[in-house]
Amino acid sequence: MLKENIFELKGTEFPAGRRTRVMLGENGCINGELFCQGYVVIYPGGSVPKHEHPTVESYTILRGTGEMTVGSETQTVKEGDFIYLPAGEPHELKNTGTKDLHMMFVYAPKTVVDHWEQELRGELK
């Protein structure tokens, strides 16, 4: 059995105001086979900046409130909401609340998506 604790993973601090811990995937603590899964804490005023990629993805809001944009549609999100993101569809998640927003993402197939490196270089905000 492979077992880790997500709260013990250092993860990556991103300039847009969040910490991402990749649990399963090519850049995760466990290299899963077909998909990538991660746990994200978005700080108040922070975001996952607008981006797109060739993978399908889902976000599940575990705690907090925010604003999710998929394509040209924007909706408020809260604890328990989950969002399906089609491949190639631009999307963004903003924390509009006063507390941290916690969310889990899953995408397939597993890759290291380009937008993380783009954000670290200052190209996405």
Contacts in CASP RR format, 6 or more apart in sequence:
PFRMAT RR
TARGET T0000
AUTHOR 0000-0000-0000
METHOD contacts of the structure
MODEL  1
MLKENIFELKGTEFPAGRRTRVMLGENGCINGELFCQGYVVIYPGGSVPK
HEHPTVESYTILRGTGEMTVGSETQTVKEGDFIYLPAGEPHELKNTGTKD
LHMMFVYAPKTVVDHWEQELRGELK
2 30 0 8 1.000
4 23 0 8 1.000
4 29 0 8 1.000
4 30 0 8 1.000
6 21 0 8 1.000
6 23 0 8 1.000
6 38 0 8 1.000
6 39 0 8 1.000
9 21 0 8 1.000
9 22 0 8 1.000
9 23 0 8 1.000
9 29 0 8 1.000
9 39 0 8 1.000
10 21 0 8 1.000
11 19 0 8 1.000
11 20 0 8 1.000
11 21 0 8 1.000
11 22 0 8 1.000
12 19 0 8 1.000
12 20 0 8 1.000
12 21 0 8 1.000
12 116 0 8 1.000
12 120 0 8 1.000
13 19 0 8 1.000
14 20 0 8 1.000
14 116 0 8 1.000
14 119 0 8 1.000
14 120 0 8 1.000
15 119 0 8 1.000
15 120 0 8 1.000
15 122 0 8 1.000
15 125 0 8 1.000
16 46 0 8 1.000
16 47 0 8 1.000
16 48 0 8 1.000
16 49 0 8 1.000
16 119 0 8 1.000
16 124 0 8 1.000
16 125 0 8 1.000
17 42 0 8 1.000
17 43 0 8 1.000
17 45 0 8 1.000
17 46 0 8 1.000
17 47 0 8 1.000
18 40 0 8 1.000
18 41 0 8 1.000
18 42 0 8 1.000
18 43 0 8 1.000
18 46 0 8 1.000
18 47 0 8 1.000
18 48 0 8 1.000
19 40 0 8 1.000
19 41 0 8 1.000
20 38 0 8 1.000
20 39 0 8 1.000
20 40 0 8 1.000
20 116 0 8 1.000
21 38 0 8 1.000
21 39 0 8 1.000
21 40 0 8 1.000
22 28 0 8 1.000
22 29 0 8 1.000
22 36 0 8 1.000
22 37 0 8 1.000
22 38 0 8 1.000
23 29 0 8 1.000
23 30 0 8 1.000
23 37 0 8 1.000
23 38 0 8 1.000
23 39 0 8 1.000
24 30 0 8 1.000
24 31 0 8 1.000
24 32 0 8 1.000
24 35 0 8 1.000
24 36 0 8 1.000
24 37 0 8 1.000
24 38 0 8 1.000
24 110 0 8 1.000
25 31 0 8 1.000
25 32 0 8 1.000
25 35 0 8 1.000
25 36 0 8 1.000
25 37 0 8 1.000
25 110 0 8 1.000
26 36 0 8 1.000
26 110 0 8 1.000
26 111 0 8 1.000
26 112 0 8 1.000
27 112 0 8 1.000
28 36 0 8 1.000
32 110 0 8 1.000
33 110 0 8 1.000
34 108 0 8 1.000
34 109 0 8 1.000
34 110 0 8 1.000
35 106 0 8 1.000
35 107 0 8 1.000
35 108 0 8 1.000
35 109 0 8 1.000
35 110 0 8 1.000
36 55 0 8 1.000
36 105 0 8 1.000
36 106 0 8 1.000
36 107 0 8 1.000
36 108 0 8 1.000
36 110 0 8 1.000
36 111 0 8 1.000
37 104 0 8 1.000
37 105 0 8 1.000
37 106 0 8 1.000
38 104 0 8 1.000
38 105 0 8 1.000
38 106 0 8 1.000
39 102 0 8 1.000
39 103 0 8 1.000
39 104 0 8 1.000
40 48 0 8 1.000
40 102 0 8 1.000
40 103 0 8 1.000
40 104 0 8 1.000
40 105 0 8 1.000
41 100 0 8 1.000
41 101 0 8 1.000
41 102 0 8 1.000
42 48 0 8 1.000
42 93 0 8 1.000
42 94 0 8 1.000
42 95 0 8 1.000
42 100 0 8 1.000
42 101 0 8 1.000
42 102 0 8 1.000
42 103 0 8 1.000
43 95 0 8 1.000
43 100 0 8 1.000
44 95 0 8 1.000
44 97 0 8 1.000
44 98 0 8 1.000
44 99 0 8 1.000
44 100 0 8 1.000
45 94 0 8 1.000
45 95 0 8 1.000
45 96 0 8 1.000
45 97 0 8 1.000
46 94 0 8 1.000
46 95 0 8 1.000
47 92 0 8 1.000
47 93 0 8 1.000
47 94 0 8 1.000
47 95 0 8 1.000
48 91 0 8 1.000
48 92 0 8 1.000
48 93 0 8 1.000
49 92 0 8 1.000
49 115 0 8 1.000
49 119 0 8 1.000
49 124 0 8 1.000
49 125 0 8 1.000
50 69 0 8 1.000
50 90 0 8 1.000
50 91 0 8 1.000
50 92 0 8 1.000
50 124 0 8 1.000
51 90 0 8 1.000
51 91 0 8 1.000
51 92 0 8 1.000
51 113 0 8 1.000
51 115 0 8 1.000
51 118 0 8 1.000
51 124 0 8 1.000
52 88 0 8 1.000
52 89 0 8 1.000
52 90 0 8 1.000
52 91 0 8 1.000
52 115 0 8 1.000
53 87 0 8 1.000
53 88 0 8 1.000
53 107 0 8 1.000
53 113 0 8 1.000
53 114 0 8 1.000
53 115 0 8 1.000
54 87 0 8 1.000
54 88 0 8 1.000
55 87 0 8 1.000
55 107 0 8 1.000
55 108 0 8 1.000
55 109 0 8 1.000
55 111 0 8 1.000
55 113 0 8 1.000
56 84 0 8 1.000
56 85 0 8 1.000
56 86 0 8 1.000
56 87 0 8 1.000
56 107 0 8 1.000
56 108 0 8 1.000
57 84 0 8 1.000
57 85 0 8 1.000
57 91 0 8 1.000
57 105 0 8 1.000
57 106 0 8 1.000
57 107 0 8 1.000
58 82 0 8 1.000
58 83 0 8 1.000
58 84 0 8 1.000
58 85 0 8 1.000
58 105 0 8 1.000
58 106 0 8 1.000
58 107 0 8 1.000
59 68 0 8 1.000
59 82 0 8 1.000
59 83 0 8 1.000
59 85 0 8 1.000
59 93 0 8 1.000
59 103 0 8 1.000
59 104 0 8 1.000
59 105 0 8 1.000
60 80 0 8 1.000
60 81 0 8 1.000
60 82 0 8 1.000
60 83 0 8 1.000
60 103 0 8 1.000
60 104 0 8 1.000
60 105 0 8 1.000
61 77 0 8 1.000
61 78 0 8 1.000
61 79 0 8 1.000
61 80 0 8 1.000
61 81 0 8 1.000
61 82 0 8 1.000
61 101 0 8 1.000
61 102 0 8 1.000
61 103 0 8 1.000
62 79 0 8 1.000
62 80 0 8 1.000
62 102 0 8 1.000
62 103 0 8 1.000
62 104 0 8 1.000
63 79 0 8 1.000
63 99 0 8 1.000
63 100 0 8 1.000
63 101 0 8 1.000
63 102 0 8 1.000
64 78 0 8 1.000
64 79 0 8 1.000
64 95 0 8 1.000
64 97 0 8 1.000
64 99 0 8 1.000
64 100 0 8 1.000
64 101 0 8 1.000
64 102 0 8 1.000
65 76 0 8 1.000
65 77 0 8 1.000
65 78 0 8 1.000
65 79 0 8 1.000
65 95 0 8 1.000
65 96 0 8 1.000
65 97 0 8 1.000
65 101 0 8 1.000
66 76 0 8 1.000
66 77 0 8 1.000
66 78 0 8 1.000
66 93 0 8 1.000
66 94 0 8 1.000
66 95 0 8 1.000
66 96 0 8 1.000
66 97 0 8 1.000
66 101 0 8 1.000
67 74 0 8 1.000
67 75 0 8 1.000
67 76 0 8 1.000
67 77 0 8 1.000
67 93 0 8 1.000
67 94 0 8 1.000
67 96 0 8 1.000
68 74 0 8 1.000
68 75 0 8 1.000
68 76 0 8 1.000
68 77 0 8 1.000
68 81 0 8 1.000
68 83 0 8 1.000
68 91 0 8 1.000
68 92 0 8 1.000
68 93 0 8 1.000
68 94 0 8 1.000
69 90 0 8 1.000
69 91 0 8 1.000
69 92 0 8 1.000
69 93 0 8 1.000
69 94 0 8 1.000
70 83 0 8 1.000
70 85 0 8 1.000
70 89 0 8 1.000
70 90 0 8 1.000
70 91 0 8 1.000
71 89 0 8 1.000
71 90 0 8 1.000
71 91 0 8 1.000
76 96 0 8 1.000
77 83 0 8 1.000
77 93 0 8 1.000
83 91 0 8 1.000
85 91 0 8 1.000
85 107 0 8 1.000
93 101 0 8 1.000
93 103 0 8 1.000
95 101 0 8 1.000
107 113 0 8 1.000
115 124 0 8 1.000
118 124 0 8 1.000
119 125 0 8 1.000
END
